[in-house]
């Protein structure tokens, strides 16, 4: 038996009669293990590199299953291959049956959406200086004058703190508006220097339109200061965390 590549777990009977292609253009199939339905395809590699193509291929299988109406799922981590279904039963579904069931209950009728906020720090600094005469005067004092290192550090810290306050005010506005609409929230690390906030939200499936409208209003409120990346359709990676032993 060749290795099998796993995509995600669904409540049985799981996706049926879906014409999906997985990694290496292999057909996606369904296997029932201990009352759980696994989407899988035949693995053509011993180890899959986390390339953009492979990652998108993994996510596409799950998203197509969701689009076909199989909305409740536990996405598995990229690159997971097995040799036998007995291994899955022994290490995952049998010993963690109750935990898996609890996760499915939490996710039933709910979806994950996410936002990533970006700003232009140079433009924000310019706006800060235009609004804050005291900081502007302190910054200007750095030019053409002989200042002590302590003075330079003090002015730099004052500007840094003001920028931090500016960033936190934006984040707080988003938290105040969006967190109340979510059942659970996961705040993730920012991934780039320009990114200032990265959060995922578990919301009722039918409330996405209301949530996206709230994001749109926030975008208008900040009037071009931010770039907002809003993902309204993804497998619930942030809310189906499961540590295999």
C-alpha positions in Angstrom: 0.0 0.0 0.0 1.4 3.4 -0.9 1.3 6.3 1.5 -1.8 8.4 1.8 -2.0 12.2 2.1 -4.6 13.5 4.6 -6.5 16.8 4.2 -9.1 17.0 6.9 -11.7 15.2 9.0 -15.5 15.5 8.6 -18.4 14.0 10.5 -19.4 10.7 8.9 -20.4 10.0 6.2 -18.5 13.0 5.1 -18.1 14.3 1.5 -19.6 12.0 -1.1 -19.2 11.9 -4.9 -17.0 14.9 -5.0 -14.8 15.2 -8.1 -11.8 16.8 -6.5 -8.1 16.7 -7.4 -5.6 16.8 -4.6 -1.8 17.1 -4.5 0.0 15.6 -7.6 -3.4 15.7 -9.4 -4.5 12.6 -7.5 -8.3 12.0 -7.0 -9.5 12.9 -3.5 -11.4 10.1 -1.7 -13.2 9.5 1.6 -12.3 6.9 4.2 -14.4 6.3 7.4 -12.3 5.6 10.5 -14.1 5.1 13.9 -17.0 7.2 12.7 -15.0 10.0 11.3 -14.6 10.8 7.5 -11.1 11.5 6.2 -10.4 13.2 2.9 -7.3 11.8 1.4 -5.4 11.1 -1.9 -2.5 8.8 -2.8 0.8 10.4 -1.8 3.4 10.5 -4.6 6.1 11.9 -2.4 7.6 10.8 0.9 7.7 14.4 2.1 5.8 17.4 0.7 7.6 20.7 0.7 5.6 23.6 1.9 5.7 25.4 -1.4 3.0 27.9 -2.3 1.6 25.5 -4.9 1.3 22.6 -2.4 -0.1 24.8 0.4 -2.8 26.2 -1.9 -3.5 22.7 -3.2 -4.1 21.4 0.3 -6.4 24.4 1.2 -8.3 24.1 -2.2 -9.4 20.6 -1.4 -11.0 21.7 1.9 -12.5 24.8 0.5 -14.1 22.9 -2.4 -15.6 20.5 0.1 -17.0 23.4 2.1 -18.4 25.0 -1.1 -20.1 21.7 -1.8 -22.0 21.9 1.5 -19.7 20.0 3.9 -19.0 22.9 6.1 -18.1 21.3 9.4 -14.5 20.0 9.3 -11.3 19.8 11.1 -8.4 20.7 8.7 -5.3 18.7 9.2 -1.8 20.2 9.1 -0.1 20.4 5.8 2.1 17.5 4.8 0.5 14.8 6.9 0.9 11.3 5.3 0.2 7.9 6.7 0.9 4.3 5.7 -2.2 2.6 7.1 -5.6 3.6 8.5 -4.8 1.5 11.5 -2.2 4.1 12.5 -4.9 6.8 12.3 -7.2 4.8 14.5 -4.5 3.8 17.1 -3.0 7.3 17.4 -5.8 9.7 16.7 -9.5 8.7 16.4 -9.8 6.0 19.0 -7.8 7.6 21.9 -9.2 11.1 21.1 -12.7 10.3 20.0 -14.5 12.5 22.6 -12.2 15.5 21.9 -12.8 15.2 18.2 -16.5 15.1 18.8 -16.3 18.2 21.0 -14.5 20.1 18.3 -17.1 19.2 15.7 -19.9 20.4 18.1 -18.1 23.7 18.5 -17.6 24.2 14.8 -21.1 23.1 13.7 -22.9 26.0 12.0 -19.9 28.3 12.4 -17.1 29.6 10.1 -13.7 31.2 10.4 -13.0 34.6 9.0 -9.9 36.7 9.5 -8.4 40.1 9.1 -4.9 41.4 8.7 -4.3 45.1 9.1 -1.4 46.9 7.4 -0.3 50.6 7.7 2.4 52.7 6.2 4.6 53.6 9.2 6.2 56.5 7.3 2.9 58.1 6.5 1.7 57.5 10.1 4.8 59.1 11.5 4.2 62.1 9.2 0.6 62.4 10.4 1.7 62.1 14.0 4.1 64.9 13.7 1.5 67.1 11.9 -0.9 66.5 14.8 1.5 66.7 17.7 3.4 70.1 17.9 5.4 69.1 21.0 6.8 65.9 19.4 7.4 67.8 16.2 9.5 70.4 18.0 11.5 67.6 19.8 12.2 65.9 16.6 13.2 69.1 14.9 15.6 69.7 17.7 17.6 66.7 16.6 18.7 68.6 13.4 21.7 70.8 13.5 22.2 70.7 17.2 24.6 69.0 19.5 22.5 66.9 21.8 23.5 64.4 24.4 22.9 60.7 23.8 20.3 60.7 26.6 18.4 63.5 24.9 18.4 61.7 21.6 17.3 58.5 23.2 14.5 60.3 25.2 13.1 61.9 22.0 13.3 58.7 20.1 11.4 56.9 22.9 8.8 59.6 23.0 8.1 59.2 19.3 8.2 55.4 19.5 5.6 55.5 22.4 3.4 57.9 20.5 3.5 55.6 17.4 2.7 52.6 19.6 -0.3 54.5 21.1 -1.5 55.3 17.6 -1.2 51.6 16.6 -3.0 50.4 19.7 -5.9 52.9 19.1 -6.5 51.4 15.7 -6.4 47.8 17.1 -8.7 48.7 19.9 -11.3 50.1 17.5 -11.3 46.9 15.5 -11.5 44.8 18.7 -14.3 46.8 20.1 -16.4 46.4 16.9 -15.6 42.9 15.8 -14.9 40.9 19.0 -18.5 41.3 20.1 -19.7 39.7 16.9 -17.5 36.6 17.4 -17.9 33.4 19.4 -14.2 33.0 19.7 -11.2 35.1 18.7 -7.6 34.1 18.1 -5.0 36.9 17.8 -2.0 35.7 15.8 1.5 37.1 15.5 2.1 39.9 13.0 4.0 38.6 10.0 5.6 41.7 8.5 6.8 45.1 9.6 3.9 46.8 7.9 1.3 44.4 9.5 -0.1 45.8 12.8 -2.8 43.2 13.6 -3.7 39.7 12.7 -6.8 38.0 14.1 -9.2 35.2 13.3 -12.8 35.0 14.4 -15.3 32.1 14.8 -18.7 33.4 13.8 -22.1 31.9 13.0 -22.2 30.9 9.4 -25.1 33.1 8.5 -23.6 36.3 10.1 -20.7 36.7 7.7 -22.5 39.4 5.7 -23.0 41.5 8.8 -19.4 40.9 9.9 -18.0 42.0 6.5 -20.1 45.1 6.5 -18.6 46.0 9.9 -15.1 45.5 8.4 -16.1 47.8 5.5 -17.3 50.5 7.9 -14.1 50.4 9.8 -12.2 50.7 6.6 -14.2 53.8 5.7 -13.7 55.2 9.3 -9.9 55.1 8.9 -10.2 56.7 5.4 -7.4 55.1 3.5 -4.9 54.9 6.4 -5.1 51.1 6.5 -4.9 48.2 4.1 -7.2 45.5 5.3 -6.9 41.9 4.1 -10.2 40.2 4.9 -10.6 36.5 4.3 -14.3 35.4 4.5 -13.9 31.8 3.4 -11.3 29.4 4.9 -11.1 26.1 6.7 -11.2 26.8 10.5 -7.5 26.2 11.2 -7.4 28.6 14.2 -10.4 27.0 16.0 -9.7 23.3 15.3 -6.4 23.1 17.0 -5.6 19.5 18.0 -2.3 18.4 19.3 -1.6 14.8 18.4 0.4 12.8 21.0 
